[in-house]
Amino acid sequence: MQLPFRLNDFLLVIVVISSMTIAIIYPDFGSLFQALPIYCVMANFFLSYLSIELTSAWKALQGQSRQILTFTIMKLIILPVILFFIFDYLAPAYALSALLLTGVSTGVVAPFISNMVKGNSSLVLVAVVITSALAPFTLPVLIQVVAVKQVEISFFGMIRMLALVIFVPILAVEIFRRLTPGLLQPLMKKQFPLSLVLFAVINLGVFYRYAPFFKKEPNMIILATFVAFGLAAVYCIVGIFLFRKSSLENQLAGAVMLGNLNNVLVIVFSSEFFGPVEPMVAAMYMIPFFVIVIPLRYYRHRKTKTV
């Protein structure tokens, strides 16, 4: 029987939580990494994009353009707005977290997660590419339009940062792929240990600055975890609902495309413009990021059993 997680998944979650804890307990140590998070998230995206072929995404898009268009509008525009106002009414401290996590691009490891639950991974691959290209522009617009009363930050500053973090790694991967393809395979083999280091440095360089807040309000960490799991549940339900008239593989893909998102980008992005709640919720989302594999496998089992 295939396990719902790999050992690497547990190890990644442990590294994320422990590095965040170290930064809060020992902020002087964390401050040593304060200039590195943005570069680390770019390096992490570079490693993740190594396994994504833009030509494969284009071929998949040609046969599923209508479904992708519907999903993209829901993912980047409609659902973030709906969840923002729901949280703004029920738990206003977490409204921005809901907007940021929902409106960010689909995670670059989502095709792998889709393979784990036997979803339509070609559909997921297209969603990764499309949302990665659009999110640097749609997310700042949403923040300016929807959350204008809560934030006063540079619109173009947000676009500049998101575009830098997303597009530079994609461009770098394509350059490597054309000029030095022989280097890609060795890099992919080292991807996981390198990612662990990058995640740790990101958290150390982000959360040290919020140490006084979280030491004073430790319950916020628990609440952030509940919010992260609640959002993940909503994403899975909405993703399946979006493709309810389609195949089971597409339903599972829909849940993965919404549930596996670029939370690491949200950690760094929100730490630059917001905080401390938004980075914490984004960091704690690393747990449901992998845990959603369990209910999705159960959903597949129930659906195939009743057929």
PyMOL commands that set and color helices and strands:
alter all, ss='L'
color gray80, all
select helices_A, chain A and resi 7-25+27-33+37-49+54-63+65-90+92-103+110-117+121-146+155-179+181-189+191-216+219-242+248-259+263-273+277-284+286-291+293-306
alter helices_A, ss='H'
color red, helices_A
deselect
rebuild
show_as cartoon
